[in-house]
Amino acid sequence: MSIIPNHQRMVIVLGMARSGTTVFTYILAKHPEFGLFRAGSEAWVLENACIPDKNISRLKEVAELYPARKYVLLKRPWQEKHAQWFKEVMPNARYIIMLRERDGIMKSWNGSGNWAIRGHNGYQSNPEAYYDEYRDYALSFPDIIGPESCQIIRYEELLNSPADVFKRLSGWLEVEDCFNVSLYKKNGHWDRKRSQEFPKGISEISRFGQEEYEMRKAC
């Protein structure tokens, strides 16, 4: 399988849904060295459009975006299990895995965040085992991809000490420590008003949004 040119520019945020991936991604995206790939209303369109089909051509296009910035940023929940694929295709990308304790994530899945788990049949039969499966994927990810290319951020750490988390990441990513952690609120939410500053799509590859829409409509 061919390697994606310029894939070293990509920073990919992984993690179970409701583990803090959204707030984390949007804080990163406010930094001047990051360009956030969005197609449609969210940043995770490639979760369904790329990984299952191993669609390398799309990722090649994404890796070329924002040439004046150091990194292209993607958010891809539920992709921890594809560590070997990432290693083969994008070994020099940077990977950040959000990990949240079971009790907190179960409470969210069973409450206001129940939409995030719909259609996950394994969860329906045994929620705790389903959580444990993805937690184990997350913990093994650095061993497969290489610890120098991966960081695990715990939701609870982000909640309690966001400035410390991003200070550590600025050194790892070799960028100035000017992340705006004020976007993060201690109840676990991010400032939705500021999210409106982000575009609803990227003109260079805006067809991705239409493809995602057609795919969802067909399901």
Buried (B, 14 or more C-beta within 10 A) or exposed (E): EEBBEBBBBBBBBBBBBBBBBBBBBBBBBBBEBBBBBBBBEBBBBBBBBBBEEEEBEBBBBBBBBBEEBBBBBBBBBBBBBBBEBBBEBBBBBBBBBBBBEEEBBBEBBEEEEEEBBEEBEEBEEEBEEBBEBBBEBBEEBBEBBEEEBBBBBBBEBBBEEBEEBBEBBBEEBEBEEEBBBEBBEEEBEBBEEEEEEBEEBBEEBBEBBEBBBEEEEEE
